[in-house]
C-alpha cells in the first residue's frame, strides 16, 4: 500500500522521507494540541528528526514490526497513524494516531483506524489489536469504542507526556470480533 483512497476525501499514504517536512509542519502547528497527550512533541524540533523517525519506521516495516501512514484529507496531510510493536510471537499490535486539531470531529480518524485494523488482520501475523489512550482524551477514546473494541483495563499513571502523567485505557479487539 503506497496510497489508498478511503472515500469522502480521506486517503492513507505510506509514510516516506519525502513527507518529513509536511509532517513536521503539522506537528509544529499543533504543538499545544498534541503536547498534552504525546511525549514526542517537544523532541520534534526540525524536519530532520521527523525524517529519521520515518526512516526508522520504514526499517521496522521491512522487518514486519510496524507500519506508519500519513492521513490526508482533501489532498493535504492532517495526521499520522501507525501499527506499533507488531509482535508475531504474541500475535499483537497497537495502533497509535494523532490528527490536526482543525481536522477533528469529521470522522477522519475513525475511518482511517478502521482501515488500519483491516490492514493489521489481513497483512500481519496478529490476532489482537490494541489502542491505548488517556481516559481524559475523550476524542481519542471514542475511536476504539465506535469501532467495537472492548475497554479492558486501566493502567494507572502509565502515560507520561512532558509534565503530565495520565492513566492509560487499554482497548482490545480480537480477530474473530472484527471478522464476526
Secondary structure, DSSP 8 states (H G I E B T S, - for coil): --EEEEETTEEEEE--GGGHHHHHHHHHHTHHHHHTT-TTTTT--SHHHHHHHHHHHHHHHHTTS-EEEEEEETTEEEEEEEEEEEETTTTEEEEEEEE-GGGTTSSHHHHHHHHHHHHHHHHSS-SEEEEEE-TT-HHHHHHHHHTT-EEEEEEEEEEEETTEEEEEEEEEEEHHHHH-
